[in-house]
């Protein structure tokens, strides 16, 4: 049985799609599908700016991520923060996303340019992580 945070993060690292849940102003969990990259056990998401998820995160940084594979699901409760495109770390983390999804964006340089246009990054620090098998 896989139990450690590091093992569970490693398990979902190569998944292509997960869902991100943010809380709207009424406290209702709103989910969207996301592309993501995991770097140093943190989750990074590129997002168009502005978007509902960014607005929700700015008001309430608590988020939920779910990644499904086979009969298993990893659920991550975490704290999110926004990384602006002007932040020195933006390119480093955006490059991880560009590399992972280059077959959709094209060569990594073009992918990075695409991510930089009107986007921010969302960094998620996992607080609680668990796996459910059905």
N, C-alpha and C positions, 0 to 999 in steps of 0.2 A: 504494500500500500504506500502510495506517495503522500507524504504529509508536510514536508518542509516547504516554506515559502519559495525558496530558491528552486526546488524541484518542480513545484507547480508552475512557477513563472517560465521555467525552461520548457515545460510541457506545452504551453500555449504560444511560445515564441514564434513558431513557424506557421501558426494558423493565419489565414489571410483575412478573415472577417470576425469581428466580435461585435457586441452591442454595448453602447455606453448609455447609462441612465443618469440623467441630471434632474434636479428638482426645480419645478417651475415655481412662480411666486405663491401659488396656492398649496405648495408642498406635495404636489402630485409628481410621481416619477415618470419622466418622459424618456423613452428609449429611441436611439437611432443606431443604425449600423455604422461601423467605423473601420478604417484601415489604421493600423497601428504598428509601432516598433517598440521593442523592449531593449533598453540600454541600461546597464547597471541596476537591474531589478526595478526600474521605473518604466512606466508606459508613456509613450509619446504619440500624440495624434495631431495631424495637421487639420486645421479647420478654416473655412472661409470666414472672414471677418467683415461685418458682424454676422452672427448667427444666434439662433435661440439658445443653443447649448452654451455658447460663450457668455451670453447674458445671464443664463441660469447659474453658471459656475461663478461668475463675478459676485452674484448675490448669495450663493450657497455652494461652497467648494466640495461638499460631500457628493461622491459619485459611486456608481456601481457599474462594473464591467462584467460581462458574461461571455465566455468563449466555449462553444460546443464542439465536440468531436466524438464521433461514434455515439456510444451510450453514456458518455461522460460530459460533465459541464464544470468548468472552473468559474467560481464567483469571487470577484474581488471588490471589496469595499475600500475606497481610498479617498484621499484629499487631492483636489486638482488645483493647479495654478496655471495662469496664462503666461506664455513666453512670447513677447512681442518680436516682430521681425528685426527690430533694432537691437535686440539683446545679443551680446557676443556669442552666446551658446546656441542661438537659433540655427545657424548653418550646420553645426555639428550634428544636432538631433534630426534636423530636416534631411540631412544626407542619409541617415539610417532608413528613414521612411522611403526616400527616393530609391535607394538600392533595393529595398524589399519589393517595391511595386514597380520596378523599371519596365516590366513587360507591359504595363498599362500606360505608363508615362512616356516610355522611350528611353534613350540612353540617360545615365545618371545625371549628366550636366543639364539636359533638357528637363528632366524630372525635378531637379532642384530649382530650376528657374520657375517651373509651374507652381511648386509649393510656395515659393517666395511671393507670388503675386496675390495681393489682398488676403493674406493668410496670417494666422498666428499658430503657435503650437500650444497644445495643452499637455502639461506634465502631470502625471498621476503617481502619487506615492501610495503604494498599497499599504493599507492598515491591517486588514483582515482578509485572508484568502482561504478558500476551501474548495474541495472537489466533491461533486455529487455524482454517484453512479446510479443509473436506472436499470 
